[in-house]
Amino acid sequence: IASLNTPALAPSVSELRISDDELRDAIASNQLRLMRERGMDLTIFSPRASFMAHHIGS
């Protein structure tokens, strides 16, 4: 997010790598774990909400 104001802080394309195993582990140990604990079996994503840029702030 800091790179929005300072592009030099953005990672290079070669640094943007994540393996399938890393992704699978991150989801299983966080999102899926919480869903199981809460008795959930479905997540609905809103494409419209994703463009609202909540992660950027004011």
N, CA, C and O atoms as CSV, one atom per row, in Angstrom:
chain,resi,resn,atom,element,x,y,z
A,1,ILE,N,N,0.835,-1.192,0.000
A,1,ILE,CA,C,0.000,0.000,0.000
A,1,ILE,C,C,0.878,1.254,0.000
A,1,ILE,O,O,0.536,2.255,-0.631
A,2,ALA,N,N,1.998,1.199,0.701
A,2,ALA,CA,C,2.892,2.362,0.738
A,2,ALA,C,C,3.377,2.726,-0.655
A,2,ALA,O,O,3.674,3.889,-0.928
A,3,SER,N,N,3.459,1.737,-1.538
A,3,SER,CA,C,3.959,2.019,-2.887
A,3,SER,C,C,2.961,2.802,-3.736
A,3,SER,O,O,3.315,3.267,-4.819
A,4,LEU,N,N,1.729,2.958,-3.272
A,4,LEU,CA,C,0.780,3.799,-4.007
A,4,LEU,C,C,1.250,5.245,-4.007
A,4,LEU,O,O,1.076,5.967,-4.989
A,5,ASN,N,N,1.852,5.663,-2.888
A,5,ASN,CA,C,2.377,7.026,-2.792
A,5,ASN,C,C,3.842,7.108,-3.202
A,5,ASN,O,O,4.306,8.153,-3.658
A,6,THR,N,N,4.569,6.005,-3.040
A,6,THR,CA,C,5.994,5.963,-3.359
A,6,THR,C,C,6.267,4.727,-4.206
A,6,THR,O,O,6.604,3.676,-3.662
A,7,PRO,N,N,6.129,4.829,-5.522
A,7,PRO,CA,C,6.282,3.666,-6.400
A,7,PRO,C,C,7.606,2.916,-6.233
A,7,PRO,O,O,7.671,1.721,-6.520
A,8,ALA,N,N,8.654,3.591,-5.776
A,8,ALA,CA,C,9.950,2.928,-5.590
A,8,ALA,C,C,9.880,1.843,-4.517
A,8,ALA,O,O,10.735,0.957,-4.486
A,9,LEU,N,N,8.883,1.894,-3.640
A,9,LEU,CA,C,8.729,0.891,-2.583
A,9,LEU,C,C,8.062,-0.390,-3.072
A,9,LEU,O,O,8.052,-1.394,-2.360
A,10,ALA,N,N,7.518,-0.364,-4.259
A,10,ALA,CA,C,6.815,-1.534,-4.799
A,10,ALA,C,C,7.809,-2.659,-5.088
A,10,ALA,O,O,8.928,-2.400,-5.532
A,11,PRO,N,N,7.407,-3.902,-4.840
A,11,PRO,CA,C,8.299,-5.026,-5.158
A,11,PRO,C,C,8.432,-5.187,-6.669
A,11,PRO,O,O,7.557,-4.777,-7.432
A,12,SER,N,N,9.527,-5.784,-7.079
A,12,SER,CA,C,9.696,-6.057,-8.507
A,12,SER,C,C,8.845,-7.265,-8.880
A,12,SER,O,O,8.432,-8.031,-8.009
A,13,VAL,N,N,8.587,-7.432,-10.149
A,13,VAL,CA,C,7.772,-8.552,-10.621
A,13,VAL,C,C,8.392,-9.883,-10.203
A,13,VAL,O,O,7.670,-10.819,-9.859
A,14,SER,N,N,9.711,-9.975,-10.228
A,14,SER,CA,C,10.375,-11.231,-9.860
A,14,SER,C,C,10.199,-11.571,-8.382
A,14,SER,O,O,10.337,-12.734,-8.001
A,15,GLU,N,N,9.895,-10.580,-7.542
A,15,GLU,CA,C,9.666,-10.823,-6.113
A,15,GLU,C,C,8.238,-11.298,-5.830
A,15,GLU,O,O,7.957,-11.791,-4.738
A,16,LEU,N,N,7.357,-11.157,-6.784
A,16,LEU,CA,C,5.953,-11.513,-6.592
A,16,LEU,C,C,5.726,-12.980,-6.949
A,16,LEU,O,O,5.050,-13.288,-7.930
A,17,ARG,N,N,6.281,-13.863,-6.168
A,17,ARG,CA,C,6.170,-15.299,-6.416
A,17,ARG,C,C,5.622,-15.985,-5.177
A,17,ARG,O,O,6.063,-15.710,-4.061
A,18,ILE,N,N,4.666,-16.871,-5.371
A,18,ILE,CA,C,4.154,-17.708,-4.297
A,18,ILE,C,C,3.816,-19.061,-4.921
A,18,ILE,O,O,3.196,-19.137,-5.981
A,19,SER,N,N,4.233,-20.110,-4.248
A,19,SER,CA,C,3.991,-21.445,-4.797
A,19,SER,C,C,2.566,-21.895,-4.474
A,19,SER,O,O,1.909,-21.332,-3.598
A,20,ASP,N,N,2.109,-22.895,-5.180
A,20,ASP,CA,C,0.789,-23.462,-4.899
A,20,ASP,C,C,0.730,-23.975,-3.467
A,20,ASP,O,O,-0.282,-23.807,-2.786
A,21,ASP,N,N,1.815,-24.604,-3.007
A,21,ASP,CA,C,1.852,-25.135,-1.641
A,21,ASP,C,C,1.767,-24.022,-0.605
A,21,ASP,O,O,1.073,-24.167,0.401
A,22,GLU,N,N,2.470,-22.903,-0.839
A,22,GLU,CA,C,2.407,-21.770,0.087
A,22,GLU,C,C,0.993,-21.195,0.143
A,22,GLU,O,O,0.484,-20.887,1.221
A,23,LEU,N,N,0.376,-21.056,-1.001
A,23,LEU,CA,C,-0.984,-20.530,-1.069
A,23,LEU,C,C,-1.965,-21.468,-0.380
A,23,LEU,O,O,-2.798,-21.029,0.413
A,24,ARG,N,N,-1.865,-22.754,-0.682
A,24,ARG,CA,C,-2.738,-23.761,-0.081
A,24,ARG,C,C,-2.592,-23.761,1.443
A,24,ARG,O,O,-3.592,-23.806,2.160
A,25,ASP,N,N,-1.355,-23.711,1.939
A,25,ASP,CA,C,-1.106,-23.713,3.378
A,25,ASP,C,C,-1.671,-22.458,4.043
A,25,ASP,O,O,-2.274,-22.541,5.113
A,26,ALA,N,N,-1.479,-21.299,3.416
A,26,ALA,CA,C,-1.982,-20.047,3.986
A,26,ALA,C,C,-3.501,-20.056,4.092
A,26,ALA,O,O,-4.055,-19.600,5.093
A,27,ILE,N,N,-4.170,-20.563,3.084
A,27,ILE,CA,C,-5.634,-20.603,3.098
A,27,ILE,C,C,-6.137,-21.637,4.100
A,27,ILE,O,O,-7.069,-21.366,4.856
A,28,ALA,N,N,-5.528,-22.815,4.108
A,28,ALA,CA,C,-5.977,-23.887,5.002
A,28,ALA,C,C,-5.777,-23.528,6.466
A,28,ALA,O,O,-6.624,-23.846,7.301
A,29,SER,N,N,-4.669,-22.871,6.788
A,29,SER,CA,C,-4.383,-22.583,8.195
A,29,SER,C,C,-5.027,-21.292,8.686
A,29,SER,O,O,-4.935,-20.974,9.872
A,30,ASN,N,N,-5.663,-20.559,7.819
A,30,ASN,CA,C,-6.314,-19.309,8.223
A,30,ASN,C,C,-7.792,-19.320,7.845
A,30,ASN,O,O,-8.642,-19.636,8.678
A,31,GLN,N,N,-8.101,-18.980,6.608
A,31,GLN,CA,C,-9.491,-18.866,6.153
A,31,GLN,C,C,-10.289,-20.148,6.366
A,31,GLN,O,O,-11.361,-20.115,6.970
A,32,LEU,N,N,-9.779,-21.276,5.877
A,32,LEU,CA,C,-10.535,-22.531,5.988
A,32,LEU,C,C,-10.665,-22.989,7.436
A,32,LEU,O,O,-11.697,-23.535,7.825
A,33,ARG,N,N,-9.622,-22.768,8.234
A,33,ARG,CA,C,-9.681,-23.135,9.657
A,33,ARG,C,C,-10.788,-22.349,10.361
A,33,ARG,O,O,-11.586,-22.925,11.100
A,34,LEU,N,N,-10.835,-21.054,10.136
A,34,LEU,CA,C,-11.866,-20.229,10.768
A,34,LEU,C,C,-13.260,-20.616,10.286
A,34,LEU,O,O,-14.208,-20.645,11.070
A,35,MET,N,N,-13.380,-20.909,9.008
A,35,MET,CA,C,-14.684,-21.319,8.478
A,35,MET,C,C,-15.148,-22.617,9.137
A,35,MET,O,O,-16.316,-22.740,9.506
A,36,ARG,N,N,-14.239,-23.588,9.288
A,36,ARG,CA,C,-14.602,-24.858,9.938
A,36,ARG,C,C,-15.027,-24.623,11.379
A,36,ARG,O,O,-16.024,-25.182,11.837
A,37,GLU,N,N,-14.258,-23.783,12.104
A,37,GLU,CA,C,-14.567,-23.492,13.507
A,37,GLU,C,C,-15.936,-22.837,13.651
A,37,GLU,O,O,-16.609,-23.030,14.664
A,38,ARG,N,N,-16.347,-22.077,12.666
A,38,ARG,CA,C,-17.616,-21.342,12.728
A,38,ARG,C,C,-18.759,-22.069,12.029
A,38,ARG,O,O,-19.868,-21.543,11.936
A,39,GLY,N,N,-18.491,-23.274,11.539
A,39,GLY,CA,C,-19.534,-24.070,10.899
A,39,GLY,C,C,-19.933,-23.574,9.521
A,39,GLY,O,O,-21.049,-23.828,9.067
A,40,MET,N,N,-19.038,-22.873,8.858
A,40,MET,CA,C,-19.333,-22.335,7.527
A,40,MET,C,C,-18.799,-23.276,6.456
A,40,MET,O,O,-17.774,-23.929,6.651
A,41,ASP,N,N,-19.491,-23.343,5.332
A,41,ASP,CA,C,-18.998,-24.156,4.224
A,41,ASP,C,C,-19.073,-23.424,2.886
A,41,ASP,O,O,-18.902,-24.030,1.828
A,42,LEU,N,N,-19.332,-22.113,2.939
A,42,LEU,CA,C,-19.458,-21.342,1.709
A,42,LEU,C,C,-19.034,-19.903,1.963
A,42,LEU,O,O,-19.393,-19.314,2.983
A,43,THR,N,N,-18.277,-19.344,1.042
A,43,THR,CA,C,-17.921,-17.928,1.081
A,43,THR,C,C,-18.334,-17.319,-0.249
A,43,THR,O,O,-18.023,-17.861,-1.310
A,44,ILE,N,N,-19.030,-16.199,-0.193
A,44,ILE,CA,C,-19.464,-15.513,-1.408
A,44,ILE,C,C,-18.647,-14.231,-1.538
A,44,ILE,O,O,-18.635,-13.400,-0.630
A,45,PHE,N,N,-17.972,-14.078,-2.663
A,45,PHE,CA,C,-17.175,-12.890,-2.919
A,45,PHE,C,C,-17.957,-11.950,-3.820
A,45,PHE,O,O,-18.593,-12.378,-4.783
A,46,SER,N,N,-17.902,-10.667,-3.496
A,46,SER,CA,C,-18.590,-9.669,-4.295
A,46,SER,C,C,-17.590,-8.963,-5.209
A,46,SER,O,O,-16.721,-8.241,-4.719
A,47,PRO,N,N,-17.693,-9.152,-6.512
A,47,PRO,CA,C,-16.775,-8.450,-7.423
A,47,PRO,C,C,-16.887,-6.936,-7.292
A,47,PRO,O,O,-15.888,-6.227,-7.413
A,48,ARG,N,N,-18.070,-6.449,-7.051
A,48,ARG,CA,C,-18.255,-5.007,-6.924
A,48,ARG,C,C,-17.510,-4.480,-5.695
A,48,ARG,O,O,-16.861,-3.437,-5.775
A,49,ALA,N,N,-17.590,-5.173,-4.575
A,49,ALA,CA,C,-16.914,-4.727,-3.357
A,49,ALA,C,C,-15.399,-4.735,-3.519
A,49,ALA,O,O,-14.710,-3.925,-2.899
A,50,SER,N,N,-14.878,-5.622,-4.329
A,50,SER,CA,C,-13.422,-5.683,-4.497
A,50,SER,C,C,-12.875,-4.418,-5.147
A,50,SER,O,O,-11.701,-4.096,-4.964
A,51,PHE,N,N,-13.688,-3.704,-5.893
A,51,PHE,CA,C,-13.242,-2.470,-6.534
A,51,PHE,C,C,-13.380,-1.255,-5.618
A,51,PHE,O,O,-13.039,-0.141,-6.015
A,52,MET,N,N,-13.877,-1.459,-4.396
A,52,MET,CA,C,-14.055,-0.343,-3.474
A,52,MET,C,C,-12.744,0.030,-2.787
A,52,MET,O,O,-12.662,1.076,-2.142
A,53,ALA,N,N,-11.725,-0.808,-2.917
A,53,ALA,CA,C,-10.375,-0.538,-2.401
A,53,ALA,C,C,-10.363,-0.263,-0.898
A,53,ALA,O,O,-9.739,0.699,-0.450
A,54,HIS,N,N,-11.042,-1.091,-0.126
A,54,HIS,CA,C,-11.049,-0.935,1.326
A,54,HIS,C,C,-9.643,-1.015,1.917
A,54,HIS,O,O,-9.372,-0.426,2.963
A,55,HIS,N,N,-8.761,-1.732,1.257
A,55,HIS,CA,C,-7.407,-1.929,1.754
A,55,HIS,C,C,-6.522,-0.690,1.595
A,55,HIS,O,O,-5.412,-0.662,2.125
A,56,ILE,N,N,-6.985,0.318,0.888
A,56,ILE,CA,C,-6.155,1.494,0.637
A,56,ILE,C,C,-6.375,2.580,1.686
A,56,ILE,O,O,-5.439,3.320,1.985
A,57,GLY,N,N,-7.530,2.701,2.237
A,57,GLY,CA,C,-7.795,3.727,3.239
A,57,GLY,C,C,-8.322,4.994,2.607
A,57,GLY,O,O,-8.693,5.010,1.433
A,58,SER,N,N,-8.351,6.057,3.394
A,58,SER,CA,C,-8.940,7.299,2.883
A,58,SER,C,C,-7.929,8.071,2.124
A,58,SER,O,O,-8.231,9.149,1.613
